[in-house]
Amino acid sequence: MLKNVVLIGFMGTGKTVIGKRLARELGYEFVDTDSLIEKHEGQSVPEIFRNLGEAHFRKVEKRVIHQVSDRDGIVVATGGGAVLDPDNVAALRKRGLMIGLAAQPQAILSRLEGQRDRPLLNTQDREGEVRRLLKHRRPFYAQADNRLDTDRMSVGQATRKIQHWLTTRLSHRVIVKLPQNPYEIEIGWGILEAIGHRLTRLGLGQKVAVITNPLVRRIYGATVLRSLKKGGFDTFLIEIPDGERFKTARWISHIYDALIQHKFERGSCLMALGGGVIGDLTGFAAATYLRGISYIQVPTTLVAQVDSSIGGKAGFNHPQAKNLIGAFYQPRFVFTDVKVLETLDRRNFISGLAEVIKYGMIADAELFYFLEKYLPKIIDLNRYYLLPAIRRSCEIKAQVVQEDEREGGRRKILNYGHTLGHALEAATAYKRYLHGEAISIGMVFAARLAHDLGLCTQKTVHQQETLLARAGLPVGLPKHKPADILKAMTYDKKVKEGEIHFVLADRIGHVQVRSVKQAQIRDLL
Amino acid sequence: MLKNVVLIGFMGTGKTVIGKRLARELGYEFVDTDSLIEKHEGQSVPEIFRNLGEAHFRKVEKRVIHQVSDRDGIVVATGGGAVLDPDNVAALRKRGLMIGLAAQPQAILSRLEGQRDRPLLNTQDREGEVRRLLKHRRPFYAQADNRLDTDRMSVGQATRKIQHWLTTRLSHRVIVKLPQNPYEIEIGWGILEAIGHRLTRLGLGQKVAVITNPLVRRIYGATVLRSLKKGGFDTFLIEIPDGERFKTARWISHIYDALIQHKFERGSCLMALGGGVIGDLTGFAAATYLRGISYIQVPTTLVAQVDSSIGGKAGFNHPQAKNLIGAFYQPRFVFTDVKVLETLDRRNFISGLAEVIKYGMIADAELFYFLEKYLPKIIDLNRYYLLPAIRRSCEIKAQVVQEDEREGGRRKILNYGHTLGHALEAATAYKRYLHGEAISIGMVFAARLAHDLGLCTQKTVHQQETLLARAGLPVGLPKHKPADILKAMTYDKKVKEGEIHFVLADRIGHVQVRSVKQAQIRDLL
């Protein structure tokens, strides 16, 4: 899931020094292939050249490069001659973005000043030899995905340039391939200002209403409105107070009134700028105003980015049950700037991680192990780790939704942890737990239930519980009365004709849907 | 569009006497082929046989039968030997249902007593000849669609039997062929009691909520509930007060509350038993409860039967505009008992005729001319004329909907007469006009506008206006201020980015959509 960064180029272009700094900035590990070769052979590169010959050096280099290429999350500095072998290039490319560092012969010579031990430059005419080698190797270095001239650049400057480029490379598009209304999820870092430009490609009408809450408006409202205006749209804001308890019919009505006041027409468009509440209300208003107008999701919380903004579930709460009223209504476009999570409060962010972990459990062991391995980096909002995790989550959600848009079958697996989770939220009047927190407890419960039913090993239960706990999510089963929780469960939509359907993991990365007797659930509670 | 009824059978089985009575009951014209032949030849059948021979008689008979077969709405009594010629049978079948009358030889002989002039029975052994002829002709009479033994039956009894059978033959199924959710419209006469049985074939859950209004409940509530119970369903009633002003968010909420109270689940089902208001509210509740459950339309007004029950438009009114909030959400099944129109008040029935005439104008000249020809019979609720008109209307609506489910293009033609019609309703606070009445005025206006723009002839304008007026619909343009009407028009959904789109007929049976300048509309108003 993680890309490597591979620095290629001539000696003296700064591969090692820039690589080390870059690795520190990215939170990656730095690897120098020459050093690995020296370690392996127990002697220095010049010694290997002298004692065993270049051919031997190249053989060992190739082996080292292949080993290195199987790893992830590393910055690799390669020897100057490594990319002359197409085999090496193919291996490095497998998981790596290749950056070619370059410099003028003069700069190279001055940087190599005092370094006698360069086996290929043991000659009187160092400059001539540098020029000759450079000329020969130029086409090989040109294989890089990007090129950086380091002549007049400090190490810091060069590193920032590469980071900037890597950030743009994090952008990714996921298509939700629904036959009637396919749409794109664009995921990137720091892309929010481009929203207006991006929307011009969708063929929308003139009017866009941005629906948001006061908190998000204060931080991102001006940026989004400015960008939309630049894109040529007529815009205005509709504010909904912040919080689940405002996801009600009353606030849907408020949106309708504003749309009528601004004479919204069938070609007009809504934009949800916020978390799940904003997204659900906006989607429902869009689904029902004039029997359906377009809407765009611009999710600003982690749970919205990986879950609620995708798949068209829209609706509001009824005093008796959450999300009781709603519709399946797909957005025209989902625009996800992961950088906005920098302003999300920690508890909300962690809560969203529960859904990311859920995706690993239900559909993708690779994601689960990635989270296990890099959890601290993700919690630190290191974009190079966070973006792949979000992207993969979106891919899984899109995949499930396109297999079953209206939750007739497979989409039910997304409710892993939700049967108990929703009941917990309801039993505590949506005040005690954030959604992801309740889902975390729900997943722990589901795993134990699965183990009780002989579906999964104790190890699986333990692995999931450990990861959730490490993320800072609650894992202790609730102390509410079992009867209360059961009652809340039966109000939930996942109840079919009196039976309780549970999504249960049989191993990491795979689940099944089973109907479970209420008595069995009561016992475990 | 209309079927003929063709009576075949041996002499003395009652073809003429039953045919005459039947024609009176059906409101059809009675035609006796032998009489036509006599008229044509200027002599009686026995005379033709004697003077010109049987071969000549058969030649003339064939010509007469072919002429008769091109007409519609007639009861035809054929000569006893007519069906021996396969050519005659094919012609009679083209538009006719064939009923074979039969009787025992003894009955036939006693009925023919005193009739000397039967050319084929000029023999001593009348009984033997009858038996011989009957034996020979039996396979030919067996070609009938239905057979009736008239031995011990009065003319009245025989007529009622045939009528009953013809009524069952009026039942018809129209399929709305939507790729995601195709469904059937079942149209019949007196079929309401079968609703419970009919629903058992749809694979629904146990629970069905019948949503209706007090008036309809009093007349049909018990019948429907009893039938549903017989079909094995758990049912209860939800009552909405009668009238457009109750098509509001408040009454949608009322439905939600009742569904929650009865623990409705995803497999549960709603049934709209009523007119457009009930259908729209039920459809919207079904679309949004638990993000969508099944619903059945059982329309009890003409406008609901031919229009609002088909195509999935659901929603409610906003204080500012009618149908402003809604969804496209298809029913699982539409069950249309035309007999219930017998209890519909006259004004409402006539209002519904506006939509039937609309279908003729926009898509089917044949339907339009059928209405021109048989309007009095339809207004009399003669089932044999009314059912074909409703069936054809449903077919047109289904066809348009399946070409354009979400009103992106072609479906707009259904809004013929609606641009002004909706505006009139709004400008008079939905109090002065019934929907069809407003649409009637709207169609008159649209026709004049089309003529002004050079799209259609004055004759077309006149034909439409005449038919509407004959039906008892208002055709006078409104006396409201043009500015008020224009303002109401721009609140309407058919307005796109400031322009007013009009559906305009260029001839009977064909329309086009055009954007018209507001000034042009003001002038005509």
Interface residues (C-beta under 8 A of the other chain):
Chain A: Q180 G205 Q206 A249 S253 Y256 I260 K263 E265 R266 G267 F284 A287 T288 Y289 L290 R291 G292 K313 G315 H318 Q320 A321 N323 L324 I325 G326 A327 F328 R406 E407 T490 K493 V495 K496 E497
Chain B: Q180 G205 Q206 A249 S253 Y256 I260 K263 E265 R266 G267 F284 A287 T288 Y289 L290 R291 G292 K313 G315 H318 Q320 A321 N323 L324 I325 G326 A327 F328 R406 E407 T490 K493 V495 K496 E497
